[in-house]
Amino acid sequence: MRHNDRAASAPWIRTRLRTAPGAATALAVLVLVTAFLAAAFPRAVDAYETKGLRHDIRTEDAGRSTLEVARPQPGLELPQARRDAEARSPELARIGSGLLKALPAPLRADTSSVAYGVRTSKPAVATEPWLARPEAVPPQLSYVAQSGLKEHATLASGAWPTTRQEVTSDSRAVQGAVTEETAAELNVKVGATIALLTAAQEPITVTITGIVAPRDPRGSYWSADPLLRTPSLVLDPTSPFPVHYWTGTVLLAEDTGPALLSTAAEPVLFWRIPPDPAGLTGPDRARLTSVIASLESGPGLLKVREIAGGTAVFATGLGHIVEANARMRDAISPVIAVAALGIGSVAAVVLLMTGALLAGRRKAELALMRSRGGSLRGIGGRLFAETAVTVLPASALGLLLATLAVGEGRFWPGALAAAGVGLLVCVALPLRTTLQHIRPTLHGAREDMVSARPSRRRTVAELTLLVLAVGAVTALRRRGTSAGGGTDLLVSAAPVLVALIAALVLVRLYPLPLRLATRPVARLRGAIGFLSLARAGRSSAGGALPLLALLLALATAAFGGSVIAGIGDARDDAALASVGADARISGASERATLPDELVRTVRDLDGVRGAAPVRIEYSVNMPEAVAGDAGASGGDAGTGTSTGSGSGSGSGSADDAKVAALVGVDPASYAELARATGLPAFPAARLKATGSSAPLPEGTKAGPGRVLPAIASPAVAARLGKEPRAIETLSGDFEVQVVGTVSRVASVSPTDFLVVNSAALEQKAPTTLLLTGAPDPGKLRAAVAGIGKEYAVQLRSEERARYVNTPMQAGAERIYLAAVAAGAGYALLAVLLSLLQTAPERRTLLARLRTMGLTTGQGRKLLAFEATPQALLAAGGGLFTGWATIALLSPGIDLVPLALAGVAGSDTSPVLLRTDLWSLALPAAGVVALAAAVAGVQAWWASHRGSITELRAGDSR
């Protein structure tokens, strides 16, 4: 054969592609889809990390994210003219421009909100009698001459503050403005004057010429220092009594900075530069952290001081924001790596199966070429060229589609992933084919599974993989998916290794039950059952590679589906822990009680299924712990079990339960509420108010020795013991005796608590109303507002919605949804490929058997019965592998970063991975259904083809 003759090789490729266009097209489509997924994954990770970083910077308080350069006022040793010049706008603008140009990449400034000027760092007491004094303490005001006031505010009344003549340190009259909120709270009117004392105790008259309204109150211009926009009522730290006073800011005209230099309010020059996150990407995180550290105390700070002065300081909270984002990324990445490695392994196995199918279809052709003197190099080169013509354009197209579909992300990681897919397919087919034809093979030799005994090399390889899988699972259970803030690939590949070992074990074991079943079936009338079982035991469709692909796909789909279900369950649980029911109504303060009219009105609303009035009193002091820590939290209650994520309540020691929440409930309605919300069963019968705990008439005081039965958290029960203990509360003084424990109650977030019958309390009025059902939010709030404006409504659905708006969490969740879909798709494709591999043999078998009298119906049964054992093996193995993988790995995986991280007030107790039955059952059922459907189609197709078509003279099949 001629290997280097290009004129001979070109017709060969065209001929092969024209001969089998369907196979080439199917291979190209498979490579296109796989390359698209491979290229889209790193781009999707980059995209959600980029959006997460930008989101965290944009939504963080501007006081933390803004970059601020400040330096004290010019030295007193300088001439007054120079000091005044340094505090005027032209010089401040020049320095600000230099600071903007000196910002190192990737930091970029939002130039539209840059502000600079002079401000007082020490508030000055305003003694004007007309200013608001809520507790007879005069307000303390700050003064700022800041640039850009007209661009960032609108004039509500009066006129803009101006400088009629050049302001110097000797000026004693300036103009200023305040915001609408400051004017409303401090009683400031247009035309009012405020005296600001100089260091020599001379007054500077500040005339309020206008009241302004911020254009963007939440923008960095107004939020970098919130007192610019909104005054604050603060506690006086110098007073021996708790008294408050107002503090706010007066906005001076832009060029009045020199006047502040004469005051004793410690004026400083400042430049506020808000960052622009639009140009930041996820990979910029490390550079950004380094740049900020340099600006705070490194070479960057020296550069800043060259521009702004030797005493300048740089301050920002941006570094902490980036570090928090990096911590979330480091917590999410290892969990994402599990899905990535799982789907990547499944895709690789399916591509290898495709290569095996193509090689099997051309085995006779290539064996003939080899027997006629064809070299392995020549055959492999032709196969490589033939494959590359189809695969490489498909890989490039997949990369292009991924780039268009996922707009943000680095190009090279996706390009390398798509190139890896194309290279794997281009190399796998020639390599597998040439290895099969190292020696010329005899035509027609059996190569079924029964004749292929496992070799010693295979045994050693399986044992090696078993050791790796056990090590990976053990490491994951001990330290979780994250090791030292990074991703451990061996640990993340644990589900893949578990599925691999299961596949190798099942391949070795599954012929045994088939052989045992063949014996009784052989005694039955008819040959269909015997033939189907015998062929199922010998079929190459049940080999290690197809089964490995199915188990990997099913295990990955189950793992991904369980992650998604676990995230949803954790968010539902956190929302329930926060609200306590489907809806919650409470007063503005903890001691505010609800009127009976409100309870009756809300209970009658459409959609309300149940209402439970509850009286809650927080921070009730508990008695000293009993000796020996002998509590009632043992088996005598029998009611308290943990409810999973977010339930970790009251499980501490007795010493930790020094204070607890007293919860007064109506036992019947509260037990119904617990059942409706899925909380632990509440033992209402144990709180029955009889005897010494009988209900008190309204306004009656309890007598001495009154003992109330109580349900407690485990820690409180351990502290109180089994004997009655006296407690003092705002609801009355009485003794309690613990009669049971529960780990969690609906009325309070996970904490230490004590539940009693509210009818037995001296003060029975509820402070909270818990509702079940689906009332209309608008009607519910309207009904509550009709009773009083001081009552607040919380909805579980609204609380649940708070957990789904973080781009990093949402992006990771979408990746897992894609992993579930891709895993299911590759599982079905593996079934199809395994059945197509033996399709010609099946058609030939049916043709032969039809010449012996086999009917069409019997042929369909034969193919269905033959495909059933492999499908059931894969489905059952996939169910077991997915369940075992989740059960083994769940102790080492915490879903908090994916479910709850970044939401203020959310429960941060560990959220463990739990098995989702739908994620296990649906892909497995799809495998069985597809196997049956393919077998039926093959039987129908074979019945419509004549026996002459399949049985040709000289054909050895």
Secondary structure, DSSP 8 states (H G I E B T S, - for coil): --SS-HHHHHHHHHHHHHH-HHHHHHHHHHHHHHHHHHHHHHHHHHHHHHHHHHHHHHHS-HHHHSEEEEEE---TTS-HHHHHHHTSHHHHHHHHHHHHHH--TT--B-GGG-EEEEEESS-EE---TTS--TTS---EEEEEEETTHHHHEEEEEE-----SS---TT--EEEEEEEHHHHHHHT--TT-EEEEEBTTS-EEEEEEEEEEEESSTTSHHHHSSGGGTS-EEEE-TT-SS--EEEEEEEEE-TT-HHHHTTBSS-EEEEEEE-B-GGG--GGGHHHHHHHHHHHHHSHHHHHHHHHH-TT-EEE-SHHHHHHHHHHHHHHHHHHHHHHHHHHHHHHHHHHHHHHHHHHHHTHHHHHHHHHTT--HHHHHHHHHHHHHHHHHHHHHHHHHHHHHHS-SS-HHHHHHHHHHHHHHHHHHHHHHHHHHTSS---TT----STT----HHHHHHHHHHHHHHHHHHHHHHHH-SEETTEE-HHHHTHHHHHHHHHHHHHHHHTHHHHHHHHHHHHTSSSSHHHHHHHHHHH-GGGSHHHHHHHHHHHHHHHHHHHHHHHHHHHHHHHHHHHHSSSEEEEESSTT----HHHHHHHHTSTTEEEEEEEEEEEEEE-----GGG--S-STTT------STT---S-S-GGG-SEEEEEEE-HHHHHHHHHHHT-----GGGG---GGG----TT----TT-EEEEEE-HHHHHHH-SS-EEEEETTEEEEEEEEEE-S--SSSSSS-EEEEEGGGSS----SEEEEEE---HHHHHHHHHHH-TTEEEEEHHHHHHGGG--HHHHHHHHHHHHHHHHHHHHHHHHHHHHHHHTHHHHHHHHHHHHHTT--HHHHHHHHHHHHHHHHHHHHHHHHHHHHHHHHHHGGG-B-HHHHTTT-TT---S--B----HHHHHHHHHHHHHHHHHHHHHHHHHHHTS-HHHH--TT---
